[in-house]
Amino acid sequence: MFALSFVFLALVPIIGVEVKGAKRWLDLYFFRLQPIELLKPFFILMTVKILTLEKLKNSQVKYFFSFLLLCSVIILLIDQPDLGQSILLIGSWVFTVIISGVSIFYIFIFFSTFLILFASLLFFLPEKFGYITNRMGSRF
């Protein structure tokens, strides 16, 4: 189910329907589907599956693989753009990884990487993510 949901999410930029300036929906003739809503619970299950694989029991590679899974989904969400769902998935991933017993060092590395990538997106793609800076500017 995760793979099918992921394929649907990957199809959104190609055949998705734009609603209010964001292309997040697939038109399936009888109804519209927002693939990320299907993907969210399966993303959490896949992350847990990766973190509990017996082959990777004593390896830190499991965190890297789960991070790659997160990045693949986030890359598809950035194109929509859907910051809210991205934050929700990142939060789910972080708490799942914390519960799995990750070292605080890896959490620090993740947050540093995330902040650098997020700031880079805002700086290098202002036309795509200008709405974020506009929202933040109106708050302060």
C-alpha positions as CSV (number, residue, x, y, z in Angstrom):
1,M,0.0,0.0,0.0
2,F,2.9,2.4,0.7
3,A,4.3,1.8,-2.8
4,L,0.9,2.4,-4.4
5,S,0.4,5.6,-2.4
6,F,3.9,6.7,-3.3
7,V,3.2,6.2,-7.0
8,F,0.0,8.2,-6.7
9,L,1.9,11.0,-5.0
10,A,4.5,10.9,-7.8
11,L,1.7,11.2,-10.4
12,V,0.4,14.4,-8.8
13,P,2.9,16.8,-10.6
14,I,2.2,15.0,-13.9
15,I,-1.6,14.5,-14.0
16,G,-2.7,16.3,-10.8
17,V,-5.5,18.8,-10.6
18,E,-4.7,22.3,-9.4
19,V,-7.0,23.7,-6.7
20,K,-6.5,27.2,-5.3
21,G,-2.9,27.4,-6.7
22,A,-1.7,24.1,-5.4
23,K,-1.5,20.9,-7.4
24,R,-2.2,18.2,-4.7
25,W,-5.1,16.2,-6.1
26,L,-5.7,13.3,-8.5
27,D,-8.9,13.3,-10.4
28,L,-10.1,9.7,-10.5
29,Y,-13.3,10.3,-12.4
30,F,-15.8,9.6,-9.6
31,F,-13.8,11.4,-6.9
32,R,-10.7,13.4,-6.2
33,L,-7.9,11.9,-4.1
34,Q,-5.1,13.6,-2.2
35,P,-2.5,10.9,-2.2
36,I,-0.6,12.2,0.8
37,E,-3.6,11.4,2.9
38,L,-3.2,7.7,1.9
39,L,0.5,7.8,2.3
40,K,0.8,9.2,5.8
41,P,-0.1,6.1,7.8
42,F,1.9,3.8,5.5
43,F,4.9,6.1,5.8
44,I,4.9,5.7,9.5
45,L,4.5,1.9,9.2
46,M,7.4,1.8,6.6
47,T,9.6,3.9,8.9
48,V,8.9,1.5,11.8
49,K,9.6,-1.5,9.6
50,I,13.0,-0.1,8.5
51,L,13.9,0.8,12.1
52,T,13.0,-2.7,13.3
53,L,14.7,-4.8,10.5
54,E,16.5,-7.7,12.1
55,K,19.4,-7.3,9.6
56,L,20.0,-3.7,10.7
57,K,19.5,-4.4,14.4
58,N,22.9,-3.1,15.6
59,S,23.5,-0.7,12.7
60,Q,23.0,3.0,12.5
61,V,22.3,2.6,8.7
62,K,18.6,2.1,9.5
63,Y,18.3,5.7,10.5
64,F,19.9,6.7,7.2
65,F,17.5,4.5,5.2
66,S,14.5,5.9,7.1
67,F,15.8,9.4,6.4
68,L,16.0,8.6,2.7
69,L,12.4,7.4,2.8
70,L,11.4,10.7,4.4
71,C,13.4,12.7,1.9
72,S,11.8,11.0,-1.1
73,V,8.3,11.8,0.1
74,I,9.3,15.4,1.1
75,I,10.8,16.1,-2.3
76,L,7.4,15.2,-3.9
77,L,5.6,17.4,-1.4
78,I,7.8,20.4,-2.0
79,D,6.7,20.5,-5.6
80,Q,3.0,20.8,-4.7
81,P,3.9,22.9,-2.4
82,D,2.5,21.4,0.8
83,L,4.5,22.6,3.8
84,G,1.9,21.5,6.4
85,Q,2.0,17.9,5.3
86,S,5.8,18.0,5.1
87,I,6.1,19.3,8.7
88,L,3.6,16.6,9.8
89,L,5.7,13.8,8.2
90,I,9.0,15.2,9.5
91,G,7.5,15.4,13.0
92,S,6.2,11.8,12.7
93,W,9.6,10.6,11.5
94,V,11.5,12.5,14.3
95,F,9.3,11.1,17.1
96,T,9.5,7.6,15.6
97,V,13.3,7.8,15.5
98,I,13.5,9.2,19.0
99,I,11.3,6.4,20.3
100,S,13.6,3.8,18.5
101,G,16.4,5.0,20.8
102,V,18.6,7.1,18.5
103,S,21.6,9.0,19.9
104,I,21.1,12.7,20.6
105,F,24.0,13.3,18.2
106,Y,22.0,12.0,15.2
107,I,19.0,14.1,16.2
108,F,21.3,17.2,16.3
109,I,22.7,16.3,12.8
110,F,19.2,15.8,11.5
111,F,17.9,19.2,12.8
112,S,21.0,21.0,11.5
113,T,20.6,19.4,8.0
114,F,16.9,20.2,8.0
115,L,17.4,23.8,9.0
116,I,20.1,24.3,6.4
117,L,18.0,22.7,3.6
118,F,14.9,24.7,4.7
119,A,16.7,28.0,4.7
120,S,18.3,27.1,1.3
121,L,14.8,26.5,-0.2
122,L,13.5,29.8,1.1
123,F,16.6,31.6,-0.2
124,F,17.1,29.9,-3.6
125,L,13.4,29.4,-4.6
126,P,11.6,32.5,-3.3
127,E,9.0,32.3,-6.2
128,K,8.0,28.8,-5.0
129,F,8.1,29.4,-1.2
130,G,7.5,33.1,-1.0
131,Y,4.2,32.4,0.8
132,I,6.1,31.0,3.7
133,T,8.2,34.1,4.2
134,N,5.1,36.2,3.7
135,R,3.4,34.3,6.5
136,M,6.3,34.5,8.8
137,G,6.8,38.2,8.1
138,S,3.2,39.0,9.0
139,R,3.5,37.2,12.3
140,F,6.5,39.2,13.5
